[in-house]
Amino acid sequence: MDLQTIELHPGAEAKASIVILHGLGADGTDFLSFADELKLASVGPVRWVFPRAPVRPVTINGGHQMRAWYDILGADLAKREDGAGLRESFAQVHALLDREVARGVPAHRIVLGGFSQGCAVTLGAGLRYPQRLAGLVGLSGYVPLADTTATERKDANALTPVFLGHGRSDGVVSLARGTAGRDLLQQQGQPLEWHDYPMEHSVCMEEVQDLQRWLLKVLQPA
């Protein structure tokens, strides 16, 4: 099933694309403000793509139907993972990236990012994508299916830069869970920039500023 998307198109042919995946129970509109807050004029016209996760029952929320990239089976995100749901979302995100390439933006000019659940899918799908991406952005999330990351990571994205940001007081995805993912990727040789902030499960202006600097670096035309 193709993902629904909300898109902001530049006035000229896009030279880069940024795809942002929202968190559990949220919507593609959650990060529309990034298109205004992040000043990226120097990298050329940018197309912003905000996919909407499918609506599905979420176990930890009593089976309530909501937008979710995969099911949350319990509080222990490491021991009880919805592997099938994660892989379904990885495939849908890969198809979305393929569509961006078909629309004229080469993979090495695409940044994939996400918040919370969207972060998990970003890291899982991005590292398994067969074409080199410009970068991966993970906000307030973790590395899913960690035990298979090393064997399933594609060589094309083994050296793709990663930006990770996390709140020190995050009560949804603990800082320890975020740092575990950071350490795993660093051990596997992934180029990685880590930031933690005095916030909860959210995004702060300092993080936006750090992200802007990083995006300007990874998307700067050669």
N, CA, C and O of each residue as an XYZ file, in Angstrom:
888
protein
N       0.849     -1.198      0.000
C       0.000      0.000      0.000
C       0.876      1.236      0.000
O       1.757      1.379      0.848
N       0.638      2.135     -0.952
C       1.399      3.371     -1.013
C       1.023      4.278      0.156
O      -0.131      4.306      0.583
N       1.993      5.010      0.661
C       1.752      5.932      1.758
C       1.118      7.221      1.253
O       1.501      7.739      0.204
N       0.152      7.732      1.998
C      -0.339      9.079      1.745
C       0.760     10.069      2.138
O       1.504      9.827      3.089
N       0.859     11.162      1.419
C       1.875     12.162      1.743
C       1.289     13.568      1.685
O       0.365     13.852      0.923
N       1.848     14.419      2.499
C       1.630     15.864      2.414
C       2.945     16.438      1.905
O       4.006     16.120      2.441
N       2.888     17.275      0.882
C       4.128     17.724      0.251
C       4.155     19.233      0.072
O       3.130     19.866     -0.181
N       5.332     19.786      0.206
C       5.600     21.194     -0.100
C       6.607     21.228     -1.233
O       7.745     20.784     -1.083
N       6.180     21.755     -2.358
C       7.025     21.770     -3.544
C       7.653     23.150     -3.731
O       6.991     24.168     -3.529
N       8.929     23.184     -4.115
C       9.565     24.473     -4.383
C       9.035     25.072     -5.678
O       8.380     24.389     -6.465
N       9.320     26.342     -5.893
C       8.853     27.002     -7.109
C       9.622     26.599     -8.344
O       9.219     26.916     -9.463
N      10.746     25.891     -8.149
C      11.560     25.423     -9.259
C      11.768     23.923     -9.116
O      11.326     23.320     -8.137
N      12.434     23.327    -10.082
C      12.706     21.896    -10.019
C      13.498     21.553     -8.759
O      14.520     22.178     -8.474
N      13.030     20.570     -8.013
C      13.674     20.211     -6.751
C      15.068     19.652     -7.005
O      15.269     18.804     -7.875
N      16.026     20.147     -6.223
C      17.401     19.656     -6.274
C      17.720     18.766     -5.080
O      18.773     18.130     -5.040
N      16.820     18.718     -4.115
C      16.966     17.861     -2.945
C      15.585     17.594     -2.380
O      14.650     18.364     -2.600
N      15.468     16.493     -1.650
C      14.208     16.155     -0.978
C      14.495     15.816      0.480
O      15.506     15.190      0.798
N      13.591     16.238      1.356
C      13.665     15.880      2.764
C      12.350     15.199      3.132
O      11.275     15.782      2.991
N      12.451     13.976      3.598
C      11.287     13.165      3.956
C      11.275     13.027      5.477
O      12.251     12.550      6.058
N      10.189     13.436      6.129
C      10.097     13.416      7.585
C       8.938     12.510      8.025
O       7.797     12.706      7.607
N       9.239     11.530      8.861
C       8.244     10.583      9.373
C       7.801     10.987     10.778
O       8.638     11.175     11.662
N       6.506     11.121     10.985
C       5.967     11.573     12.266
C       5.986     10.459     13.310
O       6.355      9.324     13.011
N       5.588     10.790     14.528
C       5.556      9.831     15.623
C       4.210      9.153     15.771
O       3.285      9.402     14.999
N       4.109      8.287     16.779
C       2.908      7.503     17.048
C       1.702      8.399     17.317
O       1.761      9.314     18.139
N       0.606      8.120     16.608
C      -0.632      8.847     16.828
C      -0.640     10.257     16.278
O      -1.615     10.987     16.453
N       0.427     10.644     15.621
C       0.524     12.001     15.057
C       0.105     11.962     13.591
O      -0.660     11.089     13.180
N       0.602     12.900     12.816
C       0.155     13.039     11.433
C       1.258     13.697     10.624
O       2.198     14.257     11.187
N       1.145     13.630      9.319
C       2.142     14.242      8.464
C       2.273     15.740      8.623
O       3.275     16.325      8.210
N       1.257     16.375      9.225
C       1.318     17.833      9.386
C       2.214     18.259     10.548
O       2.549     19.437     10.664
N       2.606     17.319     11.406
C       3.311     17.676     12.638
C       4.588     18.467     12.415
O       4.931     19.332     13.221
N       5.291     18.180     11.333
C       6.585     18.823     11.114
C       6.597     19.741      9.891
O       7.655     20.040      9.338
N       5.414     20.182      9.480
C       5.354     21.148      8.373
C       6.168     22.406      8.680
O       6.739     23.017      7.777
N       6.219     22.786      9.947
C       6.932     24.013     10.318
C       8.423     23.936     10.019
O       9.080     24.967      9.875
N       8.967     22.716      9.922
C      10.391     22.570      9.606
C      10.736     23.276      8.293
O      11.825     23.829      8.140
N       9.798     23.248      7.353
C      10.070     23.847      6.044
C      10.313     25.346      6.149
O      11.001     25.923      5.307
N       9.758     25.979      7.171
C       9.994     27.411      7.394
C      11.137     27.648      8.375
O      11.902     28.600      8.221
N      11.254     26.785      9.385
C      12.262     26.996     10.424
C      13.676     26.692      9.952
O      14.633     27.308     10.421
N      13.816     25.751      9.032
C      15.136     25.368      8.537
C      15.448     26.164      7.275
O      14.757     26.033      6.264
N      16.474     26.977      7.337
C      16.850     27.862      6.237
C      17.870     27.154      5.350
O      19.054     27.086      5.679
N      17.395     26.629      4.219
C      18.229     25.773      3.375
C      18.371     26.302      1.955
O      18.640     25.530      1.034
N      18.197     27.596      1.766
C      18.222     28.171      0.416
C      19.527     27.866     -0.316
O      19.531     27.714     -1.538
N      20.620     27.776      0.412
C      21.923     27.601     -0.246
C      22.090     26.224     -0.881
O      22.997     26.033     -1.690
N      21.232     25.258     -0.533
C      21.375     23.932     -1.139
C      20.528     23.793     -2.398
O      20.578     22.757     -3.060
N      19.754     24.818     -2.737
C      18.897     24.769     -3.913
C      17.464     24.444     -3.540
O      17.172     24.235     -2.363
N      16.556     24.395     -4.519
C      15.143     24.115     -4.246
C      14.959     22.751     -3.573
O      15.487     21.741     -4.040
N      14.206     22.737     -2.473
C      13.996     21.515     -1.690
C      12.515     21.137     -1.706
O      11.646     21.978     -1.473
N      12.240     19.865     -1.984
C      10.877     19.347     -1.835
C      10.781     18.673     -0.471
O      11.613     17.836     -0.121
N       9.750     19.052      0.303
C       9.489     18.456      1.606
C       8.378     17.428      1.461
O       7.340     17.708      0.862
N       8.595     16.251      2.004
C       7.612     15.171      1.910
C       7.308     14.681      3.325
O       8.210     14.281      4.061
N       6.034     14.716      3.692
C       5.592     14.318      5.030
C       4.599     13.162      4.895
O       3.402     13.402      4.734
N       5.068     11.922      4.956
C       4.163     10.776      4.828
C       3.258     10.638      6.048
O       3.583     11.107      7.139
N       2.118      9.986      5.842
C       1.185      9.670      6.924
C       1.214      8.162      7.145
O       0.985      7.386      6.218
N       1.495      7.757      8.371
C       1.504      6.329      8.694
C       0.108      5.737      8.537
O      -0.886      6.448      8.686
N       0.023      4.447      8.238
C      -1.294      3.790      8.178
C      -1.976      3.809      9.549
O      -1.308      3.907     10.578
N      -3.282      3.717      9.555
C      -4.046      3.591     10.802
C      -4.093      2.114     11.165
O      -4.469      1.276     10.346
N      -3.702      1.799     12.415
C      -3.664      0.411     12.865
C      -3.919      0.358     14.370
O      -3.726      1.360     15.057
N      -4.350     -0.794     14.898
C      -4.515     -0.919     16.349
C      -3.154     -0.957     17.035
O      -2.217     -1.583     16.540
N      -3.057     -0.287     18.172
C      -1.800     -0.238     18.924
C      -2.025     -0.902     20.279
O      -2.815     -0.425     21.094
N      -1.328     -1.999     20.506
C      -1.558     -2.843     21.680
C      -1.401     -2.087     22.983
O      -2.247     -2.198     23.870
N      -0.317     -1.312     23.111
C      -0.041     -0.644     24.378
C      -1.100      0.406     24.714
O      -1.227      0.820     25.866
N      -1.855      0.829     23.709
C      -2.941      1.787     23.914
C      -4.305      1.093     23.879
O      -5.294      1.678     23.435
N      -4.352     -0.145     24.345
C      -5.614     -0.874     24.438
C      -6.208     -1.269     23.106
O      -7.413     -1.503     23.007
N      -5.366     -1.349     22.066
C      -5.852     -1.714     20.744
C      -6.526     -0.580     20.007
O      -7.128     -0.792     18.955
N      -6.430      0.630     20.551
C      -7.044      1.790     19.896
C      -6.404      2.023     18.533
O      -5.188      1.911     18.383
N      -7.229      2.346     17.541
C      -6.739      2.591     16.186
C      -6.164      4.001     16.093
O      -6.790      4.979     16.502
N      -4.967      4.074     15.549
C      -4.322      5.378     15.357
C      -3.243      5.243     14.286
O      -2.877      4.143     13.872
N      -2.755      6.385     13.860
C      -1.670      6.341     12.886
C      -0.399      5.835     13.577
O       0.048      6.408     14.571
N       0.164      4.772     13.046
C       1.348      4.160     13.648
C       2.154      3.448     12.566
O       1.597      2.810     11.672
N       3.452      3.569     12.665
C       4.329      2.905     11.698
C       4.444      1.416     12.001
O       4.780      0.625     11.119
N       4.167      1.030     13.247
C       4.182     -0.368     13.666
C       3.506     -0.442     15.029
O       3.272      0.586     15.665
N       3.193     -1.647     15.477
C       2.530     -1.822     16.759
C       3.539     -1.686     17.898
O       4.702     -2.061     17.752
N       3.092     -1.153     19.025
C       3.881     -1.128     20.249
C       3.285     -2.184     21.168
O       2.180     -2.016     21.685
N       4.017     -3.270     21.369
C       3.481     -4.425     22.095
C       3.598     -4.286     23.601
O       2.854     -4.924     24.346
N       4.540     -3.445     24.058
C       4.732     -3.259     25.490
C       5.749     -2.176     25.750
O       6.306     -1.594     24.819
N       5.991     -1.908     27.020
C       6.890     -0.818     27.385
C       8.342     -1.115     27.048
O       9.122     -0.190     26.820
N       8.722     -2.406     27.013
C      10.097     -2.770     26.694
C      10.253     -2.812     25.176
O       9.912     -3.802     24.530
N      10.772     -1.722     24.624
C      10.850     -1.586     23.172
C      11.861     -2.537     22.549
O      11.786     -2.823     21.354
N      12.804     -3.028     23.344
C      13.843     -3.898     22.802
C      13.405     -5.358     22.748
O      13.687     -6.055     21.774
N      12.710     -5.827     23.798
C      12.398     -7.244     23.898
C      11.124     -7.637     23.160
O      10.973     -8.795     22.771
N      10.208     -6.698     22.963
C       8.935     -7.016     22.304
C       8.735     -6.062     21.128
O       8.076     -5.030     21.252
N       9.306     -6.420     20.009
C       9.207     -5.573     18.816
C       8.251     -6.188     17.804
O       8.174     -7.407     17.657
N       7.529     -5.321     17.115
C       6.649     -5.740     16.022
C       7.483     -5.810     14.752
O       7.459     -4.897     13.926
N       8.222     -6.906     14.607
C       9.117     -7.037     13.462
C       8.400     -6.961     12.129
O       8.889     -6.326     11.195
N       7.237     -7.607     12.031
C       6.493     -7.600     10.767
C       6.023     -6.188     10.418
O       6.123     -5.758      9.268
N       5.506     -5.466     11.428
C       5.063     -4.094     11.183
C       6.204     -3.173     10.802
O       6.059     -2.326      9.921
N       7.340     -3.337     11.464
C       8.514     -2.534     11.130
C       8.940     -2.779      9.683
O       9.178     -1.836      8.929
N       9.032     -4.027      9.312
C       9.505     -4.339      7.955
C       8.505     -3.887      6.892
O       8.896     -3.504      5.789
N       7.219     -3.931      7.226
C       6.216     -3.403      6.300
C       6.449     -1.902      6.073
O       6.389     -1.423      4.941
N       6.712     -1.172      7.153
C       6.962      0.261      7.020
C       8.279      0.534      6.308
O       8.379      1.487      5.535
N       9.298     -0.298      6.562
C      10.567     -0.131      5.829
C      10.290     -0.208      4.323
O      10.784      0.620      3.557
N       9.509     -1.192      3.907
C       9.226     -1.381      2.485
C       8.451     -0.192      1.923
O       8.716      0.250      0.805
N       7.492      0.326      2.695
C       6.724      1.478      2.220
C       7.606      2.716      2.089
O       7.455      3.489      1.143
N       8.517      2.906      3.024
C       9.425      4.054      2.945
C      10.390      3.875      1.776
O      10.698      4.845      1.083
N      10.868      2.664      1.545
C      11.728      2.422      0.382
C      11.002      2.782     -0.910
O      11.588      3.386     -1.809
N       9.728      2.413     -1.002
C       8.955      2.756     -2.198
C       8.816      4.259     -2.349
O       8.848      4.782     -3.463
N       8.663      4.955     -1.231
C       8.560      6.407     -1.272
C       9.877      7.031     -1.737
O       9.877      7.971     -2.531
N      10.992      6.506     -1.241
C      12.298      6.998     -1.687
C      12.503      6.715     -3.175
O      13.031      7.552     -3.906
N      12.081      5.531     -3.615
C      12.174      5.203     -5.044
C      11.373      6.203     -5.873
O      11.790      6.586     -6.966
N      10.232      6.620     -5.353
C       9.399      7.587     -6.081
C      10.100      8.931     -6.196
O      10.020      9.588     -7.233
N      10.787      9.342     -5.131
C      11.527     10.599     -5.195
C      12.622     10.528     -6.251
O      12.844     11.490     -6.987
N      13.304      9.396     -6.324
C      14.337      9.217     -7.340
C      13.712      9.284     -8.731
O      14.260      9.919     -9.632
N      12.566      8.628     -8.902
C      11.882      8.640    -10.196
C      11.421     10.035    -10.566
O      11.285     10.349    -11.748
N      11.175     10.892     -9.555
C      10.751     12.269     -9.815
C      11.930     13.196    -10.070
O      11.743     14.401    -10.242
N      13.134     12.653    -10.095
C      14.271     13.447    -10.529
C      15.260     13.863     -9.461
O      16.230     14.557     -9.765
N      15.043     13.456     -8.214
C      15.999     13.775     -7.148
C      16.826     12.531     -6.873
O      16.282     11.543     -6.381
N      18.129     12.540     -7.172
C      18.933     11.340     -6.923
C      18.982     11.006     -5.440
O      18.859     11.887     -4.589
N      19.161      9.733     -5.142
C      19.138      9.289     -3.754
C      20.138     10.041     -2.886
O      19.860     10.326     -1.721
N      21.306     10.365     -3.450
C      22.331     11.043     -2.645
C      21.984     12.501     -2.341
O      22.762     13.214     -1.708
N      20.794     12.940     -2.805
C      20.297     14.280     -2.481
C      19.005     14.193     -1.657
O      18.257     15.166     -1.562
N      18.755     13.034     -1.070
C      17.563     12.831     -0.246
C      17.984     12.612      1.201
O      18.848     11.785      1.489
N      17.366     13.359      2.102
C      17.535     13.137      3.538
C      16.246     12.515      4.062
O      15.151     13.013      3.800
N      16.388     11.424      4.804
C      15.252     10.766      5.457
C      15.373     11.005      6.956
O      16.428     10.778      7.549
N      14.279     11.466      7.563
C      14.312     11.739      8.993
C      13.005     11.375      9.653
O      12.000     11.142      8.981
N      13.022     11.327     10.992
C      11.795     11.013     11.699
C      11.909     11.255     13.188
O      13.002     11.356     13.746
N      10.738     11.345     13.820
C      10.624     11.597     15.258
C       9.997     10.393     15.944
O       8.963      9.897     15.496
N      10.614      9.911     17.035
C      10.074      8.831     17.856
C       9.885      7.559     17.015
O      10.875      7.012     16.530
N       8.657      7.073     16.826
C       8.452      5.927     15.931
C       9.018      6.219     14.547
O       9.600      5.343     13.907
N       8.845      7.442     14.096
C       9.385      7.825     12.791
C      10.898      7.746     12.746
O      11.479      7.443     11.704
N      11.541      8.018     13.878
C      12.995      7.869     13.979
C      13.381      6.408     13.812
O      14.307      6.089     13.067
N      12.673      5.518     14.502
C      12.981      4.093     14.402
C      12.871      3.610     12.958
O      13.742      2.888     12.474
N      11.807      4.006     12.275
C      11.629      3.584     10.883
C      12.683      4.227      9.987
O      13.180      3.592      9.057
N      13.025      5.480     10.264
C      14.081      6.141      9.495
C      15.378      5.358      9.568
O      15.992      5.077      8.538
N      15.803      5.002     10.774
C      17.071      4.300     10.934
C      16.990      2.891     10.371
O      17.935      2.413      9.743
N      15.864      2.226     10.595
C      15.716      0.870     10.068
C      15.647      0.830      8.554
O      16.323      0.022      7.916
N      14.830      1.702      7.976
C      14.668      1.711      6.521
C      15.873      2.334      5.819
O      16.318      1.840      4.784
N      16.398      3.424      6.388
C      17.486      4.125      5.734
C      18.740      3.291      5.608
O      19.373      3.279      4.552
N      19.111      2.593      6.671
C      20.315      1.778      6.628
C      20.158      0.557      5.735
O      21.150     -0.019      5.289
N      18.917      0.160      5.471
C      18.654     -0.992      4.610
C      18.335     -0.589      3.176
O      18.055     -1.456      2.348
N      18.370      0.689      2.866
C      18.048      1.146      1.504
C      19.250      0.895      0.591
O      20.382      1.160      0.995
N      19.035      0.392     -0.624
C      20.155     -0.016     -1.472
C      20.869      1.114     -2.211
O      21.907      0.885     -2.832
N      20.326      2.333     -2.150
C      21.003      3.465     -2.789
C      21.489      4.444     -1.728
O      20.840      4.628     -0.698
N      22.621      5.063     -1.982
C      23.242      5.984     -1.023
C      22.367      7.215     -0.814
O      22.039      7.912     -1.774
N      21.989      7.485      0.427
C      21.214      8.668      0.784
C      22.136      9.775      1.264
O      23.287      9.525      1.621
N      21.624     11.004      1.272
C      22.431     12.132      1.738
C      22.648     12.076      3.234
O      23.717     12.448      3.717
N      21.636     11.609      3.989
C      21.758     11.551      5.434
C      20.492     11.020      6.064
O      19.435     10.955      5.437
N      20.631     10.638      7.329
C      19.507     10.142      8.128
C      19.412     10.970      9.396
O      20.421     11.242     10.046
N      18.187     11.373      9.748
C      17.947     12.189     10.934
C      17.033     11.421     11.886
O      15.912     11.065     11.522
N      17.511     11.165     13.101
C      16.721     10.463     14.093
C      16.505     11.331     15.318
O      17.463     11.657     16.020
N      15.264     11.712     15.585
C      14.929     12.582     16.714
C      14.133     11.802     17.751
O      13.073     11.259     17.441
N      14.635     11.744     18.973
C      13.909     11.161     20.113
C      13.443      9.741     19.838
O      12.302      9.387     20.133
N      14.322      8.936     19.277
C      13.944      7.567     18.945
C      15.027      6.568     19.292
O      15.802      6.769     20.227
N      15.072      5.487     18.526
C      15.993      4.393     18.828
C      16.227      3.576     17.556
O      15.562      3.783     16.540
N      17.179      2.648     17.626
C      17.457      1.744     16.512
C      16.610      0.485     16.675
O      16.780     -0.234     17.660
N      15.704      0.196     15.740
C      14.871     -1.000     15.847
C      15.595     -2.222     15.276
O      16.564     -2.090     14.528
N      15.118     -3.394     15.636
C      15.689     -4.648     15.121
C      17.217     -4.591     15.182
O      17.912     -4.908     14.217
N      17.709     -4.178     16.343
C      19.146     -3.892     16.498
C      20.007     -5.105     16.190
O      21.108     -4.960     15.659
N      19.525     -6.296     16.513
C      20.337     -7.493     16.336
C      20.623     -7.805     14.874
O      21.580     -8.516     14.568
N      19.798     -7.280     13.967
C      20.003     -7.574     12.539
C      20.537     -6.381     11.761
O      20.735     -6.468     10.549
N      20.772     -5.267     12.446
C      21.202     -4.057     11.734
C      22.515     -4.274     10.999
O      22.643     -3.891      9.837
N      23.480     -4.876     11.653
C      24.796     -5.037     11.042
C      24.739     -5.901      9.792
O      25.389     -5.590      8.794
N      23.961     -6.991      9.835
C      23.920     -7.905      8.696
C      23.004     -7.412      7.585
O      23.196     -7.767      6.423
N      22.002     -6.591      7.932
C      21.041     -6.132      6.923
C      21.360     -4.746      6.376
O      20.784     -4.340      5.367
N      22.257     -4.020      7.013
C      22.638     -2.704      6.511
C      23.283     -2.842      5.136
O      24.155     -3.685      4.926
N      22.842     -2.004      4.207
C      23.387     -2.049      2.857
C      24.709     -1.280      2.790
O      24.876     -0.248      3.439
N      25.635     -1.801      1.999
C      26.934     -1.141      1.854
C      26.778      0.300      1.372
O      27.572      1.172      1.725
N      25.740      0.540      0.556
C      25.533      1.887      0.002
C      25.363      2.923      1.094
O      25.733      4.081      0.901
N      24.809      2.535      2.247
C      24.554      3.491      3.325
C      25.389      3.227      4.583
O      25.067      3.716      5.665
N      26.454      2.455      4.429
C      27.322      2.170      5.571
C      28.070      3.409      6.040
O      28.477      3.492      7.199
N      28.253      4.379      5.134
C      28.972      5.605      5.492
C      28.086      6.843      5.378
O      28.587      7.967      5.351
N      26.787      6.641      5.312
C      25.856      7.766      5.270
C      25.833      8.474      6.624
O      25.664      7.817      7.651
N      25.999      9.802      6.649
C      25.994     10.516      7.933
C      24.633     10.460      8.619
O      23.588     10.512      7.971
N      24.672     10.353      9.947
C      23.463     10.258     10.764
C      23.485     11.366     11.813
O      24.503     11.598     12.464
N      22.354     12.045     11.968
C      22.151     13.043     13.028
C      21.177     12.454     14.027
O      20.068     12.068     13.659
N      21.580     12.381     15.300
C      20.692     11.901     16.351
C      20.545     12.963     17.435
O      21.537     13.494     17.933
N      19.297     13.268     17.797
C      19.009     14.204     18.876
C      18.041     13.576     19.862
O      17.139     12.835     19.472
N      18.232     13.877     21.156
C      17.390     13.245     22.178
C      17.274     14.150     23.393
O      18.209     14.876     23.728
N      16.122     14.104     24.051
C      15.909     14.862     25.277
C      16.434     14.114     26.491
O      16.221     12.909     26.627
N      17.119     14.832     27.374
C      17.681     14.182     28.568
C      16.593     13.726     29.532
O      16.813     12.828     30.345
N      15.419     14.346     29.441
C      14.311     14.003     30.341
C      13.181     13.288     29.600
O      12.025     13.352     30.018
N      13.510     12.618     28.515
C      12.497     11.937     27.707
C      11.879     10.796     28.508
O      12.570      9.856     28.903
N      10.571     10.886     28.745
C       9.866      9.847     29.477
C       9.162      8.849     28.592
O       8.522      7.928     29.099
N       9.256      9.002     27.281
C       8.618      8.091     26.332
C       9.633      7.111     25.760
O       9.457      5.896     25.849
N      10.692      7.649     25.174
C      11.833      6.843     24.736
C      13.018      7.314     25.575
O      13.523      8.419     25.375
N      13.454      6.494     26.496
C      14.473      6.930     27.453
C      15.766      7.346     26.769
O      16.094      6.878     25.679
N      16.484      8.231     27.432
C      17.796      8.645     26.925
C      18.706      7.427     26.786
O      19.490      7.346     25.840
N      18.610      6.484     27.716
C      19.442      5.278     27.650
C      19.149      4.479     26.382
O      20.060      3.907     25.783
N      17.879      4.438     25.973
C      17.524      3.720     24.735
C      18.119      4.436     23.526
O      18.597      3.796     22.590
N      18.088      5.770     23.552
C      18.684      6.526     22.465
C      20.190      6.349     22.387
O      20.741      6.168     21.301
N      20.863      6.401     23.538
C      22.323      6.264     23.540
C      22.751      4.844     23.165
O      23.833      4.643     22.612
N      21.896      3.856     23.469
C      22.215      2.486     23.059
C      22.276      2.383     21.536
O      23.158      1.725     20.984
N      21.322      3.044     20.860
C      21.343      3.069     19.406
C      22.547      3.815     18.868
O      23.183      3.391     17.904
N      22.848      4.932     19.507
C      24.050      5.697     19.117
C      25.287      4.810     19.203
O      26.077      4.740     18.262
N      25.448      4.137     20.338
C      26.644      3.310     20.548
C      26.706      2.166     19.541
O      27.776      1.838     19.029
N      25.547      1.558     19.261
C      25.514      0.464     18.288
C      25.997      0.929     16.914
O      26.827      0.273     16.285
N      25.472      2.059     16.458
C      25.851      2.549     15.137
C      27.314      2.972     15.102
O      28.003      2.729     14.112
N      27.789      3.596     16.159
C      29.194      3.983     16.207
C      30.105      2.762     16.169
O      31.144      2.781     15.508
N      29.723      1.706     16.870
C      30.514      0.475     16.862
C      30.579     -0.142     15.475
O      31.542     -0.828     15.134
N      29.541      0.109     14.674
C      29.513     -0.425     13.312
C      30.148      0.516     12.296
O      30.127      0.248     11.095
N      30.716      1.626     12.784
C      31.443      2.534     11.910
C      30.597      3.563     11.194
O      31.059      4.187     10.239
N      29.356      3.752     11.644
C      28.475      4.731     11.001
C      28.904      6.148     11.378
O      29.037      6.441     12.566
N      29.124      7.034     10.408
C      29.410      8.445     10.741
C      28.201      9.044     11.456
O      27.087      9.005     10.933
N      28.413      9.591     12.635
C      27.273      9.955     13.469
C      27.559     11.211     14.273
O      28.651     11.395     14.812
N      26.537     12.079     14.338
C      26.599     13.279     15.170
C      25.492     13.172     16.218
O      24.317     13.053     15.874
N      25.868     13.215     17.491
C      24.918     13.035     18.592
C      24.735     14.333     19.360
O      25.698     15.053     19.625
N      23.478     14.626     19.717
C      23.170     15.787     20.557
C      22.105     15.386     21.568
O      21.141     14.705     21.216
N      22.271     15.801     22.823
C      21.176     15.672     23.780
C      20.869     17.050     24.347
O      21.738     17.918     24.430
N      19.604     17.227     24.737
C      19.103     18.557     25.081
C      18.295     18.509     26.382
O      17.786     17.453     26.755
N      18.177     19.637     27.067
C      17.375     19.700     28.296
C      15.888     19.800     27.968
O      15.276     20.853     28.143
N      15.312     18.695     27.491
C      13.900     18.677     27.107
C      13.347     17.285     27.343
O      14.084     16.357     27.678
N      12.033     17.150     27.164
C      11.371     15.860     27.287
C      11.242     15.224     25.893
O      12.174     15.315     25.093
N      10.122     14.593     25.595
C       9.925     13.921     24.306
C       9.409     14.960     23.318
O       8.212     15.021     23.037
N      10.307     15.765     22.801
C       9.897     16.896     21.976
C      11.073     17.352     21.127
O      12.095     16.673     21.031
N      10.905     18.515     20.515
C      11.957     19.155     19.724
C      12.145     20.557     20.274
O      11.165     21.226     20.603
N      13.395     21.015     20.380
C      13.662     22.363     20.881
C      14.381     23.185     19.821
O      14.884     22.642     18.838
N      14.424     24.503     20.030
C      15.029     25.391     19.036
C      16.513     25.105     18.856
O      17.025     25.178     17.739
N      17.210     24.780     19.945
C      18.639     24.459     19.815
C      18.837     23.255     18.895
O      19.779     23.216     18.102
N      17.944     22.277     19.008
C      18.027     21.104     18.144
C      17.784     21.481     16.684
O      18.478     20.998     15.789
N      16.802     22.343     16.449
C      16.523     22.804     15.082
C      17.745     23.512     14.506
O      18.074     23.319     13.335
N      18.410     24.317     15.300
C      19.605     25.028     14.831
C      20.742     24.067     14.524
O      21.442     24.228     13.524
N      20.928     23.070     15.378
C      21.964     22.068     15.117
C      21.636     21.276     13.859
O      22.522     20.967     13.061
N      20.361     20.951     13.687
C      19.939     20.191     12.514
C      20.137     21.007     11.245
O      20.563     20.468     10.224
N      19.833     22.295     11.295
C      20.034     23.138     10.121
C      21.494     23.140      9.691
O      21.794     22.995      8.506
N      22.395     23.301     10.639
C      23.831     23.298     10.316
C      24.228     21.976      9.670
O      24.971     21.959      8.688
N      23.733     20.869     10.221
C      24.062     19.541      9.697
C      23.486     19.344      8.289
O      24.166     18.818      7.408
N      22.250     19.762      8.082
C      21.633     19.625      6.760
C      22.378     20.439      5.709
O      22.572     19.973      4.586
N      22.786     21.624      6.058
C      23.547     22.442      5.106
C      24.839     21.744      4.700
O      25.304     21.878      3.569
N      25.407     21.000      5.638
C      26.654     20.287      5.344
C      26.408     19.090      4.427
O      27.126     18.912      3.443
N      25.394     18.261      4.739
C      25.210     17.025      3.965
C      24.528     17.268      2.620
O      24.635     16.439      1.716
N      23.830     18.393      2.478
C      23.127     18.684      1.216
C      23.818     19.741      0.369
O      23.310     20.115     -0.688
N      24.963     20.222      0.815
C      25.662     21.248      0.038
C      26.058     20.679     -1.311
O      26.705     19.632     -1.361
N      25.691     21.334     -2.415
C      26.049     20.817     -3.742
C      27.559     20.667     -3.883
O      28.330     21.491     -3.391
N      27.960     19.611     -4.556
C      29.393     19.353     -4.751
C      29.997     20.403     -5.671
O      31.194     20.358     -5.957
